[in-house]
Amino acid sequence: MTTSADAPTLDLTFGGTLRIPVIAAPMFLVSSPKMTLESCRSGVMGSFPAHSTRSRDIFVEWLDEIDEGMAAMKSAGKKPAPYAVNLVVHPTNARYEGDLEVCKAREVAVILTSKGAPEEAFQEIHGWGGIAFHDVASPRHAEKALEAGADGLIAVCGGAGGHTGTVNPFALVSEIRAMTDVPIIVAGGINHGRSVLAAQAMGGDLAYVGTHFIAAEESRANDDYRENLIACSSKDVFLSAALDGAPANWLIPSLERAGIDIDELAVTRPGKIVGSTGDKVKNRYSGIWTAGHGVGAIAESRPMAKIIQQLVDEYDAAKAELDRKLAI
């Protein structure tokens, strides 16, 4: 087994602030400062992608809003969970270095890194005392991230919303756990407290929950997106790399409404659509929505606090149920 050489000793309850071992996954054009704050207030690590903001100035404004909200909670005697920022740490991201500097200046406690695994990024994060959890979709991705110094691995398994891995979570987590003892965050189809407990039982430490939160009142999803989510189940999710070159899970009704033939899409080579896009095509695809296999649990739009409380109640009930089964 290997560990990340520079990794600090991690308290995965984050000072007892997590009521349930869950990170609210960063979701492009969905996560918001309000959503992040409500996650932290409710005992789940909130997060958002830096690239959801249109400029670095707006990124700073979001951090201002979140830091002020966190300070207000602490002044009122509350112990909010920490928040995390998702950074695309790859040369193709023109904002990468500048956004990393902003996070350094704020000493953001947790950075969720994706795409590439540059050693210098992890060293920079460790330099201000931060923690880096890195997206991986295969054992090889995991090996590279560990070699570079990631503190934990986000196992993006088959069934995750948006850009996704394709490996079954049991298989992927098992292979990663065999190579390392660093924390594993399990992502893919987690929509119930029972699923969070299962993620721990299979060798994970925390669960990444994304799709389940998209319809929350605090998200930036529009009404059309919310209605699609409420109406759909796992049978309405389609995996394709044709739209932007990387495997992603899409809601079939939104694809069909854009005039896309699903049978044709199934045999379209990766990236072909994005490779031929002009303004007309981009507008056509502006209403296509992503979701993971856990979409079937969304029945209505509710506040983050109520969704998280339900997850906590389900998790506690699942632990009690498992204890009864193991006692037989």
N, C-alpha and C positions, 0 to 999 in steps of 0.2 A: 504493500500500500504506500501511496505517496501523499504528502500534504503540501500545501503551498508554503514555500520556505519563509516568506515574510508575513504570513497570515497571523493576525493577532488571535488570542484566545477569544472565541465568540460566545457571548451569552445570547442564545437564540430566543430568549424571552424579552431581550432588550430591556433589562431592568424591571421585569415583571409587567411591562406595559402592553404586551400582546395577550389578549384574552383568548385568542385562538391562533394557532401557528399558520397564519395566512398573510400573504402579501397581495394587495390589490394591484394587479398587473398594470403596467403603463400601456395605455392604448392611444394610438395616434388619432387625433381629432375627436377623442372621446373623453380622456382624462382631463380634469380641470383642477384649479386650486381648491375650489369648494369641495369637490369630490375627494381630493387628497386629504383635506382637513377633516372632513366627516369620517373618513376611514381611520385616521389617527385618533380622533376623538372616541371612536367606537371600539378601539383596541385591535385594529388591524394596521399593518404598515401600508400607508398610502404611497402612491407614486405617480409620476407623469413623465412623458418623454420630452426632453428639451426641444426636439425638432417639431413638436406640436405647436410651438410658438413661431410666429412669422419672422421674428427678428430677435437679436440678442437683447435689445432693450425690453421687449415684451417678456422674454425669459426672466430678466431681472425683476420685472414688475410682478410676475407670478411668484418668484421666490420671496419678494417683499411681502406679498399678501399671505403666503404660507407661513413665513417666519413670524409675522405679526399675529396671525391666528394661533400659532403654537404658543407664543409668549402669553397671549391672553388666557389660553387654557391653563397654563402653568400658574399664572397669577391668581386664577380662580381656584387653585388647589387641585386641579386635575393632573393626571399623569398620562399625557397622550403618547401613543406609539410613535416611533420616529417615521420620517418620510424619506423616500428615495427618489433619485433622479435617474432616468434612463438616458444614457449617452451612446450614440453610434460611434464606436471608436475605430473608425476605418478611414483611410485617406480620401475615399470618395465623398465623405461628409465634410463639406467646406467649413462647417461651423465647429468641427470637433475640438480643435485646440482652444479656440476662444471660449466655448461653452465649458470646457474642462477648467479653464482659468477662473471662470465665474464660480464654479462649484468649489474650487480651491479657496477662493476668497471667502466664501460662505461656510467653508468646512462642512459641507454636506456629509452626513454620517454614513449614508449608504448610496453607492452608485451601482446601477444595474447596467452593465455594459453589453453591447451586442455588436456582431459583425467584426471579424478579425479578433485578435487577442494580443495586442501589443504590450510587451513587457513594460515599456516606459509609462504607459497609461496606468497600469497597476502600481508601479513604483510611485508615481505622482499622487495617486489616491492614498496609498499607505503613508506618504510623506506628511499629509495633514491629519492622519489618524483615521482615515475613512476605510470602509469595507467595500470590496468589489465582488459582486455576484455576476457571473458571466453566462449568457445564453449559449447552450450547446444542444445540438440535435443528433449527435452521434458520438460513439466512444472516441473517435479520432478527434472531434472537436473538443471533447473533454480533456484528452491528453495534451493538446496544444494549449488550452487555457490553464491547465495546472502547471505546465512548464513555464508559462509566462508569469505566473504568480497570482492567479485568481484565488480569492478567499472562499468562494463557494460556487457551485454550478447550478444553473437553472436548466433543468432537463426539459426541453421543449419537445413533448411527445406527440404522437399521432392524436389528433382530435383537438389540438389547441386552436384557438381562434386566430384570424389574421395569418401572418406568416408563421408557418408551423413546421415541426418535424413530422416524420412519418413512422417512426418506430414505436411499437407498443410500449406503454409505460413500464410494465413489468420487466420487459427485456432490457430497455434502455437503462432504467434505474439500477437493475441488477448488475449490468456490465460496468456502469460507472462506479457503483459502490465497491465492486471487486478491486478497483484500481486506486481508490482514495478514501480517506476518512473525513474529508472536508464536507461542510454542509451541502446537501442537495435540496433544491427547491423544485418540486414536481409541478409541471404545467401540462394541461390537456384534459378538458372535459370535466373539471372539478366544479360541481354545482350544488353540493350538499355537504353538511358536516360529516356525514359518513365517509364521503370521498376524501376529506382532509385526513381523517383517521387512517384510511386505507393507504394514503400516500406515505404516512409515517410507518405503517406496518410493512410496506414493501422496501423500506430502506431510506426513505426521504426524511427530511427534517422539517420543511415548511412546504406549504402549498401555494401555488400561484393561481389566483382566481381573476379571470378577466371577463369573459362573455357574461357571466352571471350578474355583473355589475353594470353592463352597458345601458340598460334601461332605467338605471337609478335616476331619481329626480335631479341629482346634482351633476350628472354627466352632460357632455356637450352633444350627445346624440340628438338628432332632430326627430320630430314626431313620426316621419315616415320610417326611419330606422327602428324606432321603438315598436311601431305597429308590426313591422316585419318580424322582429324578434319574438314578440308575444304570440304571433300566429304560427311560428315555425317550431319544428322539432329536429332531432338529429338527422332524420331522413331528408331534410331540406338543405343540408350542408354538402357542398361539392368542393372537392380538392382539385386545384389546377395551378400550374405554374405559367400558364399562357398569358395571363393578364399583365404581369410585371416581371416575369423571369424567375420568380422564386415560388416554391410551393406555398399556397395559401388556401384557407377554407373560406368559401363564399356562400352567401345565402342564395339558393336557386331562384326563388321568386324575383329577387332583384336582378339576377342575370337575365332571366326570361323577359322581364319588363324592358330591359335594354335591347331586346331583340337578339339575344345570343342563343344559338341552338346548343343545348347541353351535349347532345351526341357529337356534334362537330367539335365542341370545346374539348371533349375528352380525348380527341386525337390531334389537337393543335399543339405544335411544338412549344416548349417553354420560351416565353418572351416574345413570341411572334406578334401579339397584339400591341404590346408596349413599344415594340420596335417600329411599328408603322403608325403610331399615333400622331395626329395633328389636333388642332383645337376642336374640330368637329367630333373626332373620336373621343377626345378627353371629356367633352361635355356629355357624350352619350354614356360614358362610364361613371359619371359623377355620382349617380344614385345607386351604385353597386355596393352592397354591404357585406362585411365579414362577420363571421361568428364561428365559435367552436362547437363541438359535439354536445356540450352541456346546455345548449340553447333551449332545450325542451322544458327546463325548469322555470323559465321566465313566463309568468302569467299576467303580470301587470307592472306598471312603473311605480316604484316605491322609494322612500328615502333610504340612503345608504345605511343609516342606523338600524332600520327595521330589517333590511336584508342581512346585515351582519349579526344582529341579535338572533335571527332564525338560524344562521350557520352555527353560532355558539350553542344554541339549544340542541340542534341536531347532533353536533359533535359530542356534547356531554351525554346525550341519550345513547349515541352509538358506542361510546366507551363503556357505559353501564351495561348495554346489551352484550358487548363482547366479553365483558367480565363474567356475565352469567353463562355464556356459551362455553367459555374456557373452564368454568368451574364444574361442568358436567363430567 
